[in-house]
Amino acid sequence: MVEVFALNIAEPISSYELNKLITLVSEEKKKRIDSIHFVEDKKRLVYGDVLIKYLLIKRVGLHGNGISYKYNEYGKPFLEYGQSFNFNISHSGNWIVSALSLNEVGIDIEQIKIVDFRIAKRFFSKLEYMDLNNKSENNKLDYFYDLWTLKESYIKYLGKGLYYPLNSFSIRKNRRSIQLFDEQERKTLYFKQYKLGSYKLSVCSEEKHFFYSVINIKTIIKELVKS
């Protein structure tokens, strides 16, 4: 089963609590945090790190220094724990989301905003661009973000980043199903989508069952921050 979690950085916490959370991240990230001016940007970096730490402690049972990551040849992290334990993370606006699975997994979230649809001609396949243009004006923006997050979740599932062009495969969504067309991919993959207010969230996995939950930052603080 794929476990999907969402965390809202807009939830208020004190400066003391944020500083306590910062002590939990790596030294490399602490240096990056020190160079960030805006509190919201600091939260995005810190919350993403502690969310993964919290979930791995809960799901895998590791604590403290027992959590260490390895990376594939393209830089995608995973946890080596007897067998590979995979996770992926994404953020947009006020939301940070993560997906955990024993198999490869990819996740993407985007805030729905007005967009110049000409960008689709550059990054979408011909089939996707045709499908997008066949949508009514009322549905076009929504479908654009459906495709964008689905494609990003698939790219992140593959773990190859920019080495796998967005227009090299096609995704088609209708009321009943989400279909992937990629001559390079032979596995059966499953997609799941959620909507968080004005945000679209997509997940790609080899597993067909998904669990979704919103986590409160206070819950994470209570578990990870020791007074």
C-alpha positions in Angstrom: 0.0 0.0 0.0 1.1 3.5 -0.8 0.8 5.9 2.1 0.2 9.6 1.2 0.5 12.4 3.7 0.0 16.1 3.5 1.3 18.8 5.9 0.2 22.5 5.8 3.0 25.0 6.6 0.5 27.7 7.3 -0.4 26.1 10.6 1.0 28.5 13.3 3.9 27.5 15.4 6.2 29.5 17.7 9.8 30.5 16.8 10.9 28.2 19.6 9.2 25.2 18.0 10.6 26.0 14.6 14.1 26.3 16.0 13.7 23.0 17.7 12.6 21.4 14.4 15.7 22.9 12.7 17.9 21.0 15.1 16.6 17.8 13.7 17.7 18.4 10.1 21.1 17.6 8.6 24.1 20.0 8.9 24.0 20.6 5.2 20.3 21.7 5.4 21.0 23.8 8.4 23.5 25.9 6.4 20.9 26.3 3.7 18.2 27.3 6.2 20.6 30.0 7.7 20.8 31.6 4.3 17.0 31.8 3.9 15.3 35.1 4.8 11.6 34.3 4.7 10.1 32.1 7.4 7.7 30.3 5.0 10.7 29.2 2.8 12.5 28.0 5.9 9.4 26.0 6.9 9.2 24.3 3.5 12.8 23.0 3.8 12.5 22.0 7.5 9.0 20.5 7.3 9.8 18.3 4.3 12.8 16.9 6.2 11.0 16.3 9.5 7.9 14.9 7.8 9.9 12.1 6.2 11.8 11.5 9.5 8.5 11.3 11.4 6.9 8.9 9.0 9.9 6.7 8.8 10.1 6.4 12.6 6.4 5.5 12.6 6.4 3.1 9.7 9.9 1.6 9.9 10.7 1.9 13.6 14.1 3.6 13.1 15.1 6.3 15.5 17.7 9.1 15.5 20.9 8.3 13.7 19.3 5.0 12.5 17.8 6.9 9.6 20.2 7.2 6.7 19.5 7.7 3.0 21.1 6.3 -0.2 20.6 7.7 -3.7 20.1 6.3 -7.1 22.4 7.3 -10.0 20.1 10.3 -10.7 20.1 11.5 -7.1 16.7 10.2 -6.0 16.9 9.2 -2.2 15.7 6.0 -0.6 16.0 4.3 2.7 18.1 1.2 2.9 16.5 -0.9 5.6 16.9 -4.7 4.9 15.0 -4.0 1.8 14.7 -0.7 0.0 12.0 1.6 1.5 11.0 4.3 -0.9 9.6 7.7 -0.4 9.1 10.9 -2.4 8.2 14.4 -1.5 6.8 17.5 -3.2 5.7 21.0 -2.1 3.7 23.9 -3.5 2.4 27.0 -1.8 1.2 26.0 1.7 1.4 22.3 1.3 4.1 19.7 1.6 3.2 16.1 0.6 5.0 12.8 0.8 4.4 9.2 -0.4 5.9 6.1 1.2 6.0 2.6 -0.3 8.1 -0.6 -0.4 8.2 -0.1 -4.1 9.2 2.9 -6.2 6.8 5.9 -5.8 6.5 9.4 -7.2 4.3 12.3 -6.0 3.6 15.9 -7.2 1.5 18.7 -5.9 0.8 22.0 -7.7 -1.3 25.0 -6.8 -3.9 25.7 -9.5 -3.1 29.1 -11.0 -3.8 30.8 -14.3 -1.3 29.5 -16.9 -0.3 30.2 -20.4 -1.4 27.1 -22.2 1.3 27.5 -24.8 3.6 25.9 -22.2 1.7 22.6 -22.8 2.8 22.6 -26.5 6.4 22.5 -25.3 6.1 19.9 -22.5 3.1 17.8 -23.4 3.0 15.1 -26.0 0.9 15.6 -29.2 -1.8 13.4 -27.8 -2.0 15.3 -24.5 -1.9 18.6 -26.2 -4.8 17.5 -28.4 -6.8 16.3 -25.5 -6.2 19.5 -23.6 -7.4 21.6 -26.5 -10.5 19.5 -26.8 -11.6 20.5 -23.3 -14.1 23.3 -22.8 -12.7 26.6 -21.5 -14.3 25.9 -18.1 -12.4 22.5 -17.8 -9.2 23.3 -19.6 -7.2 24.7 -16.6 -8.3 21.8 -14.3 -7.2 19.3 -16.9 -3.9 21.0 -17.5 -3.0 20.5 -13.8 -4.4 16.9 -13.9 -1.9 16.1 -16.7 1.0 18.2 -15.2 0.9 16.6 -11.8 0.3 13.1 -13.2 3.3 13.5 -15.5 5.5 14.9 -12.8 4.5 12.0 -10.4 5.5 9.5 -13.2 8.8 11.2 -13.8 9.5 11.2 -10.1 8.5 7.5 -9.9 11.1 6.7 -12.5 13.6 8.7 -10.5 15.5 10.0 -13.6 14.6 13.7 -13.3 15.4 15.8 -16.3 16.9 12.8 -18.1 13.4 11.7 -19.1 11.6 14.4 -21.2 8.0 15.2 -20.3 6.9 14.9 -23.9 8.4 11.5 -24.4 5.3 9.7 -23.0 1.5 10.4 -22.8 -1.1 10.3 -20.1 -4.8 10.3 -20.8 -7.4 10.8 -18.1 -11.1 10.3 -18.2 -13.9 9.7 -15.7 -13.1 6.0 -15.3 -9.3 5.7 -15.6 -5.9 7.2 -16.0 -3.8 5.7 -18.8 -0.1 5.8 -19.4 1.4 5.4 -22.9 5.2 4.9 -22.7 7.0 2.4 -24.9 9.9 2.3 -22.4 7.8 1.2 -19.4 6.6 -2.4 -19.2 5.3 -2.4 -15.6 1.7 -2.0 -14.7 1.5 1.3 -12.8 -1.3 3.0 -10.9 -2.2 6.6 -10.4 -4.2 8.3 -7.7 -5.3 12.0 -7.5 -6.5 14.1 -4.7 -7.6 17.8 -4.5 -6.6 20.0 -1.6 -8.6 23.1 -2.1 -6.9 25.0 -4.9 -4.2 22.3 -5.2 -3.9 19.2 -7.4 -2.0 16.2 -6.0 -1.0 13.1 -8.0 0.8 9.9 -7.0 2.3 7.2 -9.2 3.1 3.7 -7.9 3.4 0.0 -8.7 0.9 -0.6 -6.0 -2.9 -0.2 -6.5 -4.0 0.6 -3.0 -3.5 4.1 -1.5 -4.0 5.6 2.0 -4.3 9.4 2.4 -4.1 11.5 5.5 -3.4 15.1 6.5 -0.9 15.5 9.4 -0.7 18.4 11.9 2.7 19.9 12.5 1.9 19.8 16.3 1.7 16.0 16.0 5.2 15.9 14.5 6.6 18.3 17.1 5.2 16.2 19.9 6.8 13.1 18.6 10.2 14.4 17.5 11.0 17.4 19.7 12.1 16.5 23.2 12.0 19.3 25.8 
